[in-house]
Amino acid sequence: MNDAWQQALARVPELLAAHVQLSFSALLLAMVICLPLAIWAVRSPKIAGIALGVASLIQTIPGLALLALFYPLLLGVSALVGGGISAFGFLPALLALTLYALLPILRNAVTGLSGVDPAVREAADGLGMTAWQKLQLVEAPLAAPTIMAGIRTAAVWTIGAATLSTTVGQPSLGDLIFAGLQTQNWTLVLTGCLFSAALAIAVDLLLGLIERGIRERRRMLTGIGMALIAAGLLTATLPLLIARDNIVVIGAKGFSEQFILARLIGSRLEKAGYSVRYRDGLGSAVVYQALSAGDVDVYVDYSGTIWTNQMQRTDMLPKAAMLDAITRWTSASHGVKMLGALGFENTYAFAVRPEDARAKSLRTLDDLARVSSDFNFGTDVEFLERPEWRMVQAAYPMRFKDARSFNPTFMYPALASGEVDVISAFSSDGRIAANGFVILEDNKGAVPSYEAIMLLAPDRGSDDKFVAALNPLIGAITVENMRKANYMVDREDDKKTPRQTALWLNDKLRE
């Protein structure tokens, strides 16, 4: 077995445990909601119409959108009650997946209970059964196979959708898929997909065994199915029950540079005696709020992102003045400590193919604006909604023929292949030079400075041991070394993992 598979499989136990915990919690909560609601709905057609209509409406919302919606909702609720409610990690993922599981359970439960033969109900009434006795002894056993079919469907949906919980900071097998997609490490993608699919199939088979036992009134089959599920739950969640001291959560956004820097930070903290966990693939707003709340202990952001997204500033200051203003604002508003700048900048940079730059005399963004109506624009998934894009539009009259969003992994190949004609690249990305792309000058200074800065959670800012472990990184990373490191992960031949690259980068710091 090669190193890539070994490293991927080493991450599976903990991620599988978290995936199981989340999926089964959501499924159980959905059952607790749906089964009593189904009993009520069977006795009230009006309630049935409302409940099934709402559940159907929820099902039309994409799973990723449902997860995204719970983040601001929980932030608002937490603000209303004076704090204490986390909008990061398990809770938003649990609520979103629970809603996603409602429809199949509710629909099948209503169908099963409604389908009980009226003659059977009349016979039960003739025996003098109460409503509860009739439900317990007659209706529920007859409807159970149909209800179990709905639970099986919900379980498969929930296990699959749980991979998306990575985006709100909840560990899952989706961590492997998202990280592999971004770094073009298909071993990670396959590992995440295979274990997620295997989990869904295993759970479906065991629930099918329980369903068969209920349908055929064979208690042994039902008992075996339940026992195997219980044993699987206990085994899968065992890693989460092991107590660990000094656990540090390191956040990272969804691109290679962030994965590398997170592992670089992690290697320093592990040498200092801390246990480390990573939360990769987080959005800019999500990771900063998670840091402020203490759900993430440290991560690397960029001065321009904090300036525009968090501080809502549109004015321009020199780099040193901007960093000083950010330091004061993060501390005063959220208790976040800015440890310092790492020594390189990763700003948005508009890149074109060299042949287009020559043919159309493109050197600046003013030149690009002149021909923008003939160009297709490719960006990462965030850029078109960010303040920086509005600032660029205000400075340069760009009207592109079409604009498309890509995962950053595919943005550079899209430009190279001609699918798009210009991209919002990242200035520290090694694929720019490797492809020979031309960076256009921001001659009006529309895009703010993007110094890489290390941010610490409120509690970690006063931890001298923690700070001492990370201080050597401040001002120590050159843009040349960061470009080389990024390309080591992003290239197709002789690829390195973010951890391997972080070790290389750590060695370069000592040179």
Secondary structure, 3 states (H helix, E strand, C coil): CCHHHHHHHHCHHHHHHHHHHHHHHHHHHHHHHHHHHHHHHHHCHHHHHHHHHHHHHHHCCCHHHHHHHHHHHHHHHHHHCCCCCCCCCHHHHHHHHHHHHHHHHHHHHHHHHHCCCHHHHHHHHHCCCCHHHHHHHHHHHHHHHHHHHHHHHHHHHHHHHHHHHHHHCCCCCHHHHHHHHHHCCHHHHHHHHHHHHHHHHHHHHHHHHHHHHHHCCCHHHHHHHHHHHHHHHHHHHHHHHCCCCCEEEEECCCCHHHHHHHHHHHHHHHHCCCEEEEECCCCHHHHHHHHHHCCCCEEEEEHHHHHHHHCCCCCCCCHHHHHHHHHHHHHHHHCCEEEEEEEEECCEEEEECHHHHHHCCCCEHHHHHHHHHHCEEEEECCHHHCHHHHHHHHHCCCCCCEEEEECHHHHHHHHHHCCCCEEEEECCCCHHHHHCCEECECCCCCCCCCEEEEEECCCCCCCHHHHHHHHHHCCCCCHHHHHHHHHHHHCCCCCCCHHHHHHHHHHHHCC
